[in-house]
Amino acid sequence: MSMPIHPSRRYLREETLPTAFCPGCYNGIVMNALFQAFKEMGVEDLRDYVFVSGIGCSSWIPSPYIKADSIHTLHGRAIPVATGVKLSRPELNVVVIAGDGDLASIGGNHLLHAARRNMDLVVVMINNLVYGMTRGQLAPTTPRGMKTITTPYGNPENPFDVARLLGYTEANYVARWCVCNYIQLKNSFKEVFTRIKRGFRFIEVYAPCITYVVRREKKSPGEKLKELMRRCIPLKKYYSLLDNERGDKIPIGVYKAEDKPGFLENYRAYIRKAMEG
């Protein structure tokens, strides 16, 4: 007797399986949370969605694994390409899935200005703390003191706190979850497609690279998840602690959730004004 196919697999390109991800990679958890959100939303297929990605391990998620239209772009250029798609096909849900190196480093300028414009996109940044696809070099999100192949004595720089930074922009929605927060992550996916349907919606997923972070710490994927369950604490609790009490804790939660008009509505109003003039 064959095992029943999990309903979420309707969103996968079966011919591309198994994936090329390293054994234990947390990208699979992110994919499953997204697919479970689609299932609970009653999405039968992804014909109303377009996925855009850059270069990196997490950029492989939409291309080739998600059964939907997708564009695999140059490194760091996912957001401007996604902006072009949204402007030309505003009726579609345009989703960017990329890593921290792609979005916060070479694509950082695009990320900031898309948030400033409140561009009508959903952006998922999978933060694996390093440049995982190119063997674990220092990234803008690498924690201070962490050893990488380009900082063998420990990272001397302070990292970007991307979610906190975007919380100060005009983005409608900003959240961060650790990869161990499966239910909260799934619910965030649902929220940006059902409750807050416009403007810039950003979800960071803290998911350390299995090969170049977790295994170098001599931990298993399961052990790292248990560690993250201890370290990832709600925003309110985190900011109630003194600086010397925060230690290795990671703040998680929704930084902001608004429903003000996005770029498309503002731009249409601008065009109407120009035509009247």
Stockholm file with secondary structure:
# STOCKHOLM 1.0

chainA/1-277         MSMPIHPSRRYLREETLPTAFCPGCYNGIVMNALFQAFKEMGVEDLRDYVFVSGIGCSSWIPSPYIKADSIHTLHGRAIPVATGVKLSRPELNVVVIAGDGDLASIGGNHLLHAARRNMDLVVVMINNLVYGMTRGQLAPTTPRGMKTITTPYGNPENPFDVARLLGYTEANYVARWCVCNYIQLKNSFKEVFTRIKRGFRFIEVYAPCITYVVRREKKSPGEKLKELMRRCIPLKKYYSLLDNERGDKIPIGVYKAEDKPGFLENYRAYIRKAMEG
#=GR chainA/1-277 SS CCCCCCGGGGGBCGGGCSCSSCTTCTHHHHHHHHHHHHHHHTCCCCTTEEEEECSSSGGGIIIIIBSSEEEECSTTCHHHHHHHHHHHCTTSEEEEEEEHIIIIIITHHHHHHHHHHTCSCEEEEEECSEETTTTSEECTTCCTTCCCSSCTTCCCSCCCCHHHHHTTSSCSEEEEEETTCHHHHHHHHHHHHHTCCSSCEEEEEECCCIIIIIGGGTCCHHHHHHHHHHHEEEHHHHHHSCHHHHTTCEEEEEEEECCCCCHHHHHHHHHHHHHHC
#=GC SS_cons         CCCCCCGGGGGBCGGGCSCSSCTTCTHHHHHHHHHHHHHHHTCCCCTTEEEEECSSSGGGIIIIIBSSEEEECSTTCHHHHHHHHHHHCTTSEEEEEEEHIIIIIITHHHHHHHHHHTCSCEEEEEECSEETTTTSEECTTCCTTCCCSSCTTCCCSCCCCHHHHHTTSSCSEEEEEETTCHHHHHHHHHHHHHTCCSSCEEEEEECCCIIIIIGGGTCCHHHHHHHHHHHEEEHHHHHHSCHHHHTTCEEEEEEEECCCCCHHHHHHHHHHHHHHC
//
